Amino acid sequence: MIADLPVMTIQANHHVLAVHDVKASARFYVDVLGFKVVAEPPGWIFVARDNVTIMLGECPDDVHPSELGCHNYFAYLRVDDADAWHDALQAKGAEPISPIEDKPWGMREFAVRTPDGHRITIGSATNGPPRSQR
């Protein structure tokens, strides 16, 4: 029962990704998404921005994310202004893989693909129904 558990807190959420080229992956997160490198243990590069940390682990022999189908989505970044993020990422060369649009769950969102083939959805709350239903 939940009532029997001691009070516990999750202090942070970090994403862990297997990537083929850890340096190329880190460059994408730094140059395109605005993350900063915060640690470089052997075989790893950790990048962080705001409340997000991504632990990139070099795994050159693992299955490429593009072979995982829908399972290569790994993060939903909830941001303050999805349209501004969309425009800024396009200006930095990121190619959205889905159009920016209002969704029925109250979010305006789009998705991008990393150089490794992982997909990230980026969205912000619309505070109402999709524009097409207003």
C-alpha positions as CSV (number, residue, x, y, z in Angstrom):
1,M,0.0,0.0,0.0
2,I,1.1,3.5,-0.7
3,A,0.3,4.6,2.8
4,D,2.9,2.2,4.1
5,L,5.7,3.8,2.1
6,P,8.0,6.3,3.7
7,V,7.9,9.9,2.4
8,M,10.2,9.9,-0.6
9,T,11.0,12.6,-3.2
10,I,12.2,12.2,-6.8
11,Q,14.8,15.0,-7.0
12,A,15.5,15.0,-10.7
13,N,14.8,13.2,-14.0
14,H,17.8,12.5,-16.3
15,H,17.5,10.9,-19.7
16,V,20.1,8.3,-20.6
17,L,20.8,7.8,-24.3
18,A,23.0,5.3,-26.2
19,V,24.6,7.1,-29.1
20,H,27.0,6.1,-31.8
21,D,29.2,9.2,-31.7
22,V,29.1,10.9,-28.3
23,K,30.9,14.0,-29.5
24,A,28.7,14.6,-32.5
25,S,25.6,14.1,-30.3
26,A,26.9,16.5,-27.7
27,R,27.5,19.2,-30.4
28,F,23.8,18.9,-31.4
29,Y,22.6,19.4,-27.9
30,V,25.0,22.3,-27.3
31,D,24.9,24.1,-30.7
32,V,21.2,23.5,-31.6
33,L,19.3,23.1,-28.3
34,G,21.4,25.4,-26.1
35,F,22.6,22.8,-23.6
36,K,26.0,23.0,-21.8
37,V,28.4,20.1,-21.2
38,V,28.4,19.5,-17.5
39,A,30.5,16.3,-17.2
40,E,32.7,14.1,-19.4
41,P,33.4,10.7,-17.7
42,P,35.1,8.2,-19.9
43,G,32.7,7.1,-22.7
44,W,30.0,9.7,-21.7
45,I,29.1,13.3,-22.1
46,F,26.4,14.8,-19.8
47,V,24.6,17.9,-21.1
48,A,22.2,20.1,-19.2
49,R,19.8,23.0,-19.7
50,D,17.3,24.5,-17.3
51,N,15.8,21.4,-15.5
52,V,16.9,18.8,-18.0
53,T,20.0,16.6,-18.0
54,I,20.8,14.1,-20.8
55,M,23.5,11.5,-20.2
56,L,24.9,10.6,-23.6
57,G,26.7,7.2,-23.6
58,E,28.9,6.1,-26.5
59,C,27.6,2.8,-27.8
60,P,28.9,2.5,-31.5
61,D,27.7,-1.1,-31.9
62,D,24.2,-0.7,-30.6
63,V,21.1,-0.7,-32.8
64,H,20.6,2.6,-34.6
65,P,17.6,4.6,-33.2
66,S,16.1,4.9,-36.7
67,E,15.5,1.1,-36.5
68,L,13.4,1.4,-33.4
69,G,10.3,2.9,-35.1
70,C,8.1,4.8,-32.6
71,H,10.4,3.7,-29.8
72,N,13.0,6.2,-30.7
73,Y,11.1,9.0,-29.0
74,F,12.8,9.7,-25.7
75,A,11.8,13.1,-24.4
76,Y,9.0,15.6,-24.3
77,L,10.4,19.0,-23.5
78,R,7.7,21.3,-22.2
79,V,8.8,24.9,-23.0
80,D,7.5,28.4,-22.6
81,D,6.8,29.1,-26.3
82,A,6.8,26.2,-28.8
83,D,6.6,28.6,-31.8
84,A,9.7,30.5,-30.7
85,W,11.5,27.2,-30.1
86,H,10.4,25.9,-33.5
87,D,11.7,29.0,-35.3
88,A,15.0,29.1,-33.4
89,L,15.7,25.5,-34.0
90,Q,15.0,25.8,-37.7
91,A,17.3,28.8,-37.9
92,K,20.0,26.6,-36.3
93,G,19.5,23.9,-39.0
94,A,17.3,21.5,-37.1
95,E,14.7,20.0,-39.3
96,P,11.3,19.4,-37.7
97,I,10.0,16.0,-38.4
98,S,6.4,17.0,-37.6
99,P,4.7,20.3,-38.2
100,I,4.0,22.6,-35.3
101,E,0.4,22.3,-34.5
102,D,-2.2,22.4,-31.7
103,K,-3.1,19.0,-30.3
104,P,-6.3,17.9,-28.7
105,W,-4.5,17.4,-25.3
106,G,-4.0,21.2,-25.0
107,M,-0.4,21.4,-26.2
108,R,1.1,23.1,-29.3
109,E,4.0,20.9,-30.3
110,F,6.5,19.7,-33.0
111,A,9.2,17.1,-33.1
112,V,12.8,17.0,-34.1
113,R,15.3,14.3,-34.8
114,T,18.8,14.3,-33.3
115,P,21.8,13.3,-35.4
116,D,21.6,9.9,-33.8
117,G,18.0,9.4,-34.9
118,H,16.4,9.9,-31.5
119,R,13.2,12.0,-31.6
120,I,12.3,14.8,-29.2
121,T,8.9,16.4,-29.0
122,I,8.8,20.1,-27.9
123,G,5.6,21.7,-26.8
124,S,3.9,24.4,-24.8
125,A,0.4,24.6,-23.3
126,T,-2.2,26.2,-25.5
127,N,-4.6,27.1,-22.6
128,G,-7.6,25.9,-24.6
129,P,-8.8,23.8,-27.4
130,P,-6.8,23.5,-30.6
131,R,-6.9,26.6,-32.8
132,S,-8.9,24.7,-35.5
133,Q,-11.7,24.2,-32.9
134,R,-11.9,27.8,-31.7
